[in-house]
Amino acid sequence: MIRAIGLVEFSSIAKGIEGADAMLKSAQVELLEAKPICPGKYIVLICGDVAAVQNAVDTGKTIGEDAVVDDFLLPNVHPHVIQAIALATEINGIKALGVIETFSIASLIVAADAAAKAGDVDLIEIRIGMGIGGKSFVTLTGDVSSVKSSVEVGAALASEKGMLVNMVVIPSPHTSLKQSLL
């Protein structure tokens, strides 16, 4: 069971690789993702005990210096967050559809976690910065009121950091759109 996840997003691929190495050497954490993303950024996503993840994130920020775009530590991460990042969610059907779009991966994952915890919703996908200009988005589903409240909570967190691009709630998506999202 994953207790915490953390991420450091770098504006430099070289600094990102150096940061990833230092993060993994600084604490007993598991690497979930370390890769370049659009537009020439680099992310390091780790998991483990809260204290270890905090130590590793702090190390990454120290190594990254001015190349750190964003970061987070999420203790008690919602279990659907990891599944949605891995594109491994099992959704039986889409009711209402919510979308939160942000400028950074870190702000999106924090928003997705808050949205998942705020209402009775299922995360469909967390798309992290590949082929979309470095932006990120999460799609989620549930009844209209749950989706609306969850999207508002997640979008508010991203907005506080100045990272919100947009948010939408579609009460009854077209059947073809639903099929394309599953």
C-alpha positions as CSV (number, residue, x, y, z in Angstrom):
1,M,0.0,0.0,0.0
2,I,1.3,3.4,-1.0
3,R,1.3,5.8,1.9
4,A,2.6,9.0,0.2
5,I,3.7,10.2,-3.2
6,G,5.9,13.1,-4.1
7,L,6.9,14.8,-7.3
8,V,9.5,17.3,-8.4
9,E,9.0,18.9,-11.9
10,F,12.1,20.4,-13.4
11,S,12.5,22.9,-16.3
12,S,15.9,21.2,-17.2
13,I,16.2,17.6,-18.3
14,A,19.8,17.5,-17.1
15,K,18.9,18.9,-13.6
16,G,15.9,16.5,-13.5
17,I,18.1,13.5,-14.1
18,E,20.6,14.7,-11.4
19,G,17.7,15.4,-9.1
20,A,16.2,12.0,-9.6
21,D,19.5,10.3,-8.7
22,A,19.9,12.4,-5.6
23,M,16.3,11.8,-4.5
24,L,16.6,8.1,-4.8
25,K,19.9,8.1,-2.9
26,S,18.6,10.3,-0.1
27,A,15.8,8.1,1.2
28,Q,14.1,4.7,1.0
29,V,11.6,5.6,-1.8
30,E,10.3,3.8,-4.9
31,L,10.6,5.4,-8.3
32,L,7.2,5.5,-10.0
33,E,8.2,7.7,-13.0
34,A,11.2,9.6,-14.1
35,K,11.1,11.0,-17.6
36,P,11.3,14.0,-19.9
37,I,8.0,15.6,-20.8
38,C,6.9,18.4,-23.1
39,P,8.2,21.1,-23.5
40,G,11.6,19.9,-22.4
41,K,10.8,19.4,-18.7
42,Y,11.6,16.4,-16.5
43,I,9.5,14.8,-13.8
44,V,10.4,12.5,-10.9
45,L,7.5,10.8,-9.2
46,I,8.2,8.7,-6.1
47,C,6.3,6.9,-3.3
48,G,7.0,5.5,0.1
49,D,6.6,6.5,3.8
50,V,5.7,10.1,4.3
51,A,9.0,11.1,6.0
52,A,11.1,9.4,3.3
53,V,9.1,11.0,0.4
54,Q,9.4,14.4,2.1
55,N,13.2,14.0,2.5
56,A,13.5,12.9,-1.2
57,V,11.4,15.8,-2.5
58,D,13.4,18.3,-0.4
59,T,16.6,16.8,-1.8
60,G,15.3,17.2,-5.4
61,K,14.3,20.8,-4.8
62,T,17.8,21.5,-3.3
63,I,19.6,19.9,-6.3
64,G,17.2,21.5,-8.8
65,E,17.5,25.0,-7.5
66,D,16.1,27.5,-10.0
67,A,15.1,24.6,-12.4
68,V,12.3,23.5,-10.1
69,V,8.9,24.3,-11.7
70,D,6.7,22.8,-9.1
71,D,6.6,20.0,-6.5
72,F,4.4,18.3,-4.0
73,L,4.1,15.7,-1.2
74,L,0.8,14.0,-0.8
75,P,0.5,11.9,2.4
76,N,-2.4,9.5,2.3
77,V,-2.9,9.8,-1.5
78,H,-6.2,8.6,-2.8
79,P,-5.7,5.1,-4.3
80,H,-7.3,6.1,-7.6
81,V,-4.6,8.7,-8.3
82,I,-1.9,6.1,-8.9
83,Q,-4.3,4.0,-11.1
84,A,-5.3,7.1,-13.1
85,I,-1.6,8.1,-13.7
86,A,-0.9,4.5,-14.9
87,L,-4.0,4.6,-17.1
88,A,-5.2,1.5,-15.2
89,T,-8.6,2.5,-13.9
90,E,-11.6,0.3,-14.4
91,I,-14.6,2.5,-15.2
92,N,-17.9,0.8,-15.9
93,G,-19.5,3.8,-17.5
94,I,-19.3,7.5,-17.6
95,K,-22.2,9.6,-16.2
96,A,-21.3,13.2,-15.9
97,L,-17.8,14.2,-17.0
98,G,-15.4,16.6,-15.3
99,V,-12.1,17.9,-16.6
100,I,-9.5,19.9,-14.8
101,E,-6.6,21.3,-16.9
102,T,-3.4,22.8,-15.4
103,F,-0.1,24.2,-16.5
104,S,2.0,21.9,-14.3
105,I,1.9,18.2,-13.5
106,A,2.4,18.7,-9.8
107,S,-0.6,21.0,-9.5
108,L,-2.7,18.6,-11.5
109,I,-1.9,15.6,-9.4
110,V,-2.7,17.6,-6.2
111,A,-5.9,18.8,-7.8
112,A,-6.9,15.2,-8.8
113,D,-6.2,13.9,-5.3
114,A,-8.4,16.6,-3.8
115,A,-11.1,16.1,-6.4
116,A,-11.2,12.3,-5.7
117,K,-11.4,12.9,-2.0
118,A,-14.1,15.6,-2.3
119,G,-16.9,13.6,-3.8
120,D,-18.2,10.2,-4.9
121,V,-16.3,10.2,-8.2
122,D,-14.0,7.9,-10.2
123,L,-10.9,9.2,-11.8
124,I,-10.7,8.1,-15.4
125,E,-7.3,9.4,-16.4
126,I,-4.5,11.7,-15.3
127,R,-2.6,12.8,-18.4
128,I,0.8,14.2,-17.5
129,G,2.4,16.5,-20.0
130,M,3.3,14.3,-23.0
131,G,2.2,15.7,-26.4
132,I,0.1,18.5,-24.8
133,G,2.7,21.2,-24.4
134,G,3.6,20.4,-20.8
135,K,0.0,20.9,-19.6
136,S,-1.8,18.2,-17.7
137,F,-5.4,17.2,-17.2
138,V,-7.6,14.8,-15.2
139,T,-10.9,13.4,-16.3
140,L,-13.4,12.1,-13.7
141,T,-17.0,10.8,-13.6
142,G,-19.9,10.4,-11.2
143,D,-23.2,12.0,-10.8
144,V,-23.5,15.6,-11.8
145,S,-23.4,17.1,-8.3
146,S,-20.5,15.0,-7.2
147,V,-18.5,15.8,-10.3
148,K,-19.3,19.5,-10.0
149,S,-18.2,19.7,-6.4
150,S,-15.1,17.6,-7.0
151,V,-14.0,19.7,-10.0
152,E,-14.5,22.9,-8.0
153,V,-12.4,21.7,-5.1
154,G,-9.6,20.4,-7.4
155,A,-9.7,23.5,-9.6
156,A,-9.5,25.8,-6.6
157,L,-6.3,24.2,-5.4
158,A,-4.7,24.6,-8.9
159,S,-5.9,28.2,-9.1
160,E,-4.3,29.1,-5.8
161,K,-0.9,28.3,-7.3
162,G,-1.8,30.2,-10.6
163,M,-1.7,26.9,-12.5
164,L,-5.3,26.4,-13.5
165,V,-5.9,26.5,-17.3
166,N,-9.6,25.5,-17.3
167,M,-12.2,23.3,-15.8
168,V,-15.5,21.9,-17.3
169,V,-18.4,19.7,-16.2
170,I,-20.4,18.0,-18.9
171,P,-23.6,16.7,-17.3
172,S,-24.4,14.2,-20.1
173,P,-21.6,13.6,-22.6
174,H,-22.3,12.2,-26.0
175,T,-22.0,8.4,-26.3
176,S,-19.1,8.7,-28.8
177,L,-17.2,10.9,-26.4
178,K,-17.8,8.5,-23.6
179,Q,-16.4,5.6,-25.6
180,S,-13.3,7.6,-26.6
181,L,-12.5,8.2,-22.9
182,L,-12.8,4.6,-21.7
